[in-house]
């Protein structure tokens, strides 16, 4: 019963943001941090399982753990710079309050990822190839990330305008920190690859080849376009069937009889 109440408290953000931000300001709400992390881990794990299910069971488990690691390590790596910069700018927020704000954005992001799992499963069942699914997952992460980071900005604005415990310039600096957060998460996801493999590949925990995230996305787009062109050319170059030859002879004999 206590766990269910804690999870309901976490999801209050979808119903009333102001009361949720007030809860963030409450110094006695340490349990909220635990339930935020719990929701992030569970939702990220489920989405990772769906990602890896395109290949195999082992890839599903591996991808689920990797998506959790992607969320948690991104927070651990980026949070110290966020906290120190805000303290230098004169923020009156403590570590606990800042952690709750960052986790609230990540929780919303993981929730949006979970909501896209039926769409991902649909494309996997209906024949989406590896390169298409790769681009689909990148698009879903970007979409979810936009909403998660937007929530963090709204929480800081609320702390600035309503609570006067956060400096106005801090909101502007935070937007720059968001760019750093994005680059860190992209690089980290590249180091944790693969999240999904092609079906004809063996299971791999980590990839060894060089390159970067951006060239991989460009390559996937090129492969997707080239495969589409190949399919179109194949449909235009269909060979005649034996039945087509018989029907053609019949048509020719009909013309001869007509001329007579």
Secondary structure, DSSP 8 states (H G I E B T S, - for coil): -HHHHHHHHHGGGGT-HHHHHHHHH-TT-THHHHHHHHHHHHHHHHHHHHHHTTT-HHHHHHHHHHHHHHHHHHHHHHHHHHHHHHHHTT----HHHHHHHHHHHHHHHHHHHHHTHHHHHHHHHTT--HHHHHHHHHHHHHHHHHHHHHHHHHHHHHHHHTS--S-HHHHHHHHHHHHHHHHHHHHHHHHH--SS--TTS---SS------HHHHHHHHHHHHHHHHHHHHHHHHT----HHHHHHHHHHHHHHHHHH-
